[in-house]
């Protein structure tokens, strides 16, 4: 799974067949069924552009992508979030981060050992309490973000919901850049012994990392 994560960053368009072949070329005998199972467990999929925004899962509303040709010229205009897989010495955890598109700084993050909605909502509630509400919040179509619980928090604060086209990594490119930087500069260089070790080390790295070049004009903290 650690090697699959590295290959996914290098070849984000690779599906189960290509990942299987890449692993076999490295002398790792593995079948496509196992690759598919591990991809589901890691929460990764092949990323490729599609012509239209795809409907969300059955029973959840469909939200459009609102960032086409949008000029983001101030903090708290657009925030974005995503989840990624973090390998440890034994086992793994998932990292969710919320990024301000203008400053490209990480505003809040959480770790979890399961792909539930709870830790995403905790990060969202923290960042709204700290910085107020953005105008637009962009996510992918993961079940955590299309859930009634997550979208309910956004709607309760009058935040417009934007969702990427399924598989369109370019729609959330700043968060994808953040993952690449964090993993190559931090995660792959260390073997975390525990969740607390991962939390402490990642926290230090996330505080000093941006999802791109811009670092000025951070969102103002909400006055209480």
N, C-alpha and C positions, 0 to 999 in steps of 0.2 A: 504493500500500500504506500509506503514511503517513496519507493521508486516510481510507482504510478503517478503520484502527486507531482514529482519532478518532471516526468514526461508530459503530464497534462499542462504544466506551465510552458514547456518548450513547444508542444504541439497541441494547442487548445482545440484544434479541429479534429483531433484523433478520437474515433469511436472505439468500441470494444474490439473490433477486428484489428485495427491498426495498433492499438495498445498491446494486444496479444502478440502481434508480429514483432513489435519493438522489443518486448520482453523476451520472446524466444530468441531473437537475434543476439541478446546479451547472455544467452545460456540459461534462461529461467523458464523451464517447461511449465506452461500454464494454458488452460483452455479458455475459450471465449466465454463460456458460461460463468466460470469463476471470475473472469475480468468484469463481466456485467454485474455480478453480485457485489463485488468490491466497489465498483463505481457507484452503485446505489448506496452502499454503506457509507462511502466517503462524501456523497452528495455532489458528485461531479458528473458532467455530461459533455459530449462533443459540442463545441460552440461554432455556429455557422450562421451567416445572415439569412434571414427569410424576408420575403417581400412584404408581408403584412403582420401586424400584431396578432398573435394567436389567442383564442379564447382561453380563459383560465379554467382550472379544474371544475368539473361538474358541481354545481351548487354554490359557486362563488361568482361574484360579479366580475365583469371584464373592465379593466381600466386602460385608457389609451396612454401612449408614450407622449409626454408633453414637452420634451426637451429638444425636438427637432428645430434647428435654426434659432434657438433661444439664446439671447445674449445674457450671460450671468455676470453682473457687474457689481455685486455687493454680497456680503455675507448674509446668511439667513434667507437667501433667496431660494436656493435649492440644496437639499441634503440628499445623500444617497447611502444605501447600505447593502451589505452582502454577507454571506457566510462562507468560511473556508475551513478546510481540514488541516489540523496541526498534529504532526506525528510527535510522539514522545519516545523515550527509551523503551518503555513498555506501554502499549496502548496508544490512544490518541484522544484528542479533544476537538471541539469545533469553536471557531472564533467568529464573532459577529462584530462589525465595526460600522460606525456612522460617520460619514465624511461630509464636510461642508464643501460644496463644489467650487466656491470662489476662493477661499483660503487654501483648500485642499488639505486641511488638517483633520486629524481624527478627533472627533468631539466626544465620543463615548465608545466603549467596547465591553464585551463580556465573553467568558469562556463557559463551555458546557460539555458534558460527556455524552449528551444525547441531542439529536436534531429536533428539539421541541420548540414551541413558540415562546415559552416563558422567558428564556434569557434574551431573546430579541426584544420583547416588550419591556423588560427591565432596562435595557440600554436605551430604548426609545423614551421611556418615562424620565430617566435620568437626564438625558440631553435636553428635553423640553423644559424640565424644571430648572436646569442650569442656564440655558440660553434663550428660552422662549420658543415660539413656533416658527418654522420656515414657511414660505409660501407653497413650495412644492417638495414632495418627498418621493424619491425615485427608488424602485426596487426591481428585482427580477420577479418571475412568476412562481417562485418557490412557495410551497404550502405554508411555510411560516409567515410569509408576507401577504399572502392572499387570504389568510384566515380572518374570520369575523373579529376575533379578539385584537389582532394587530391593526387591521384597517379601522376598527372601532375607535382606537386611541387617536389615530390621525384625524378621523372625522370629528371627534369630540373637540379637537382643537382647531377646527376649520382649515386643516391642511389639505391641499389638493394632492391627489394620489396619481403618480405616474408609474407605469410599469413597462419594462423592456419587452421587446418582441422575444419570443421564446428562442433561446440559443444565441441571441445577438449580443455578444460580449462588448461590442463597441458602444452600446447604449449606456453602459456603466463603466466606461474605460478607466476612469480615475481610480475606482476601487480595485479593478483588476491590476492596475499598476502598483497600487499599494500592496496587494498580496504578493506580487512578484518581488518587490523590494524587501518586504518583511521576511519572506521565505529564504531568499538567497543571502541576505545580510544577517539574518538572525536564526531562523528556525533550523535550516539545514546545517548550520555550524555548531549547533548545540543538541545534546540529547537530554531533554528534560526528564528528571527523575520522578517528578510528581506534578500534579496540577498546580500546587502552590509555587513550585519552581518555575513552571511555564508562565504563570500569572505575573510573577515578579519580573521575570526577564522580558516578557512581551510588553509589559506595561512601560518599562523604561524605553524600549525600542519604539513603541507606538507614539509615545510623547514627543519623540524627536524626528519622526518620519512624516513626510507629506506624500500625498498621492499625485505628485507632479512638482512643478517648479515653484509655484506661487506660495508664499508663506505669510504675507502681510494681511492686515485687515481681518483679524480673527473675529468671529461672532462675539458680541458683547455679552457678558454674563448678566442674567436677569437680576434685577434689584429686588430684594425681599424686605 
